[in-house]
Amino acid sequence: MQIPRHLLPHDGRFGSGPAKIRPEALTHFVKHADLLGTSHRKPPVKQLVSRIRGSLSELYQLPDDYEVVLGNGGASLVWDMATCCLIENRCHFGVFGEFSRKFANAVSRADQLSTEIAEAAAGKIALPPAGEADSYAWAHNETSTGTIAPVERNYPGLILVDGTSAAGGTLLDVTTTDLYYFAPQKNFSSDGGLWLAFASPAAIDQAEQIAKTQRWIPDMLNFLLALDNSRKNQTLNTPAISTLLLLEAQLNWLDQLGGLSAAAERCAKSSGLLYHWAQHSDYATPFVADPAHRSPVVATIDLSESVDAGKLISILRDNGIVDVDPYRSLGRNQLRIGCYAAVDPDDVAALICCIDYVVERM
Ligand SMILES: *Cc1c(COP(=O)(O)O)cnc(C)c1O
């Protein structure tokens, strides 16, 4: 089935991660291509890292005593790093999807640590149970289900928040967290492989206390080594310079757009179009029942049984509209649409027209 050209979005990338990279970011990349293949310990790349750390501090109006830390390995590495370096004895988790579950699982496997987990069914949210622990962890935005959770400092220990798909597209008061970490292949419209984090003095202090104990910590998972390198605008080992350049391009663009609030507005506009459409459609409904928990950056839309989501997704793909599949293990008759900052709300409007066009003819 061919969708008429005039209905198609200009850019058909709606993945929830890796996600659309703005074509303009590639212009920035090409302009600075002479950095590729040069040492990350020499001024040009260190200045690039410094600019990224500075732009992130500005984007989030980071308090003076918070630090931007980065390293290789993506957001997943942070789970193992926190297991080794940040959680002293006990961590409580809110689990409400695959990403928040992965962190809880990683810590549960560490013999020296204990956990307590509050879990919610897919489409709902769960915050960590109250009670004594030294760390509390949950995801700001659960990318697997399209739910957003509040980020508040309601606990006595470190607050470790996975901001991977929320960062750069939703508002946040960083002071409510001790480690707010993310990877750049979502709202930051870059490639994967890198992790970044905002670390509070309390997080650094707890890591320093743990480092004094006999605990074995591999270098790649050593938070204090990463911090030490970050302060010098380096990474422990070789980073992908292309990822850094694309990230810088997006940070510059977000700044021009009007910063975090403008980015958040743009994402909310895109996802709002989808939720509004689904509420009024006779074959689609927002998957997340509570509007307050519907993600502004990853919209999940359930389809009625009369519409085969798999077939719809494959027809869309044939027409250049890609990656609107639901999360693998969720197993629902669903569309999941990345509404990140790089995605044009007009393209989301066009996507909705294309979905209606195909479903009417399926
Ligand atoms: C994508 C994602 C991750 C995994 O990121 P990687 O960089 O691939 O490790 C973790 N958490 C959340 C919430 C995500 O959306």
The ligand as a Gaussian input file, in Angstrom:
#p B3LYP/6-31G(d) Opt

LIG

0 1
 C       17.384000       3.804000      26.279000
 C       17.327000       3.735000      27.755000
 C       18.337000       3.118000      28.495000
 C       19.485000       2.375000      27.865000
 O       20.412000       3.247000      27.316000
 P       21.781000       2.654000      26.732000
 O       22.572000       3.887000      26.426000
 O       21.425000       1.855000      25.524000
 O       22.391000       1.820000      27.782000
 C       18.228000       3.134000      29.869000
 N       17.205000       3.735000      30.480000
 C       16.212000       4.332000      29.812000
 C       15.091000       4.983000      30.542000
 C       16.248000       4.355000      28.418000
 O       15.268000       4.953000      27.731000

